[in-house]
Amino acid sequence: MRVKCEDISVIDMSFTKKTDREPGKHDIPVSMEPEYAMSSEPNDKAARLMIKFEVGEMENEELPFYFSLKLAGIFSWDILTDKEAEKEVMEEGTELLFSFARTFLYEMMGKAGLKQIILPIEHFGKYDMFSDAS
């Protein structure tokens, strides 16, 4: 990793148990929304990556739970261009924050008395998902 993670913070988290049905009996949707922002300081080689993870759907009463987690990571670098750093943060930072989200979900399900599920490990950016369209 050519960028360094300086800090990770939980911005918001909610877990709602909606039914006693076991999670394994449903197709539970998982979504993720990343938001990248460079530091506003001109010579500061740093950026924030904020990601909102959602597992389940709040309005769908058939699903056993709804989980929402917003994480923010602060990343810095020394020798990369801003464009190279953005690509690296989006790929490696997303993977790092996702690993935290997986752990939070597992722990919250256990505390709610639900059978715990483990989201699969994802390798973001390995499939050109952040490639430049030009």
Secondary structure, 3 states (H helix, E strand, C coil): CCCEEEEEEEEEEEEEECCCCCHHHCCCCEEEEEEEEECCCCCCCEEEEEEEEEECCCCCCCCCEEEEEEEEEEEECCCCCHHHHHHHHHHHHHHHHHHHHHHHHHHHHHHCCCCCCCCCCCCCCCCCCCCCCC
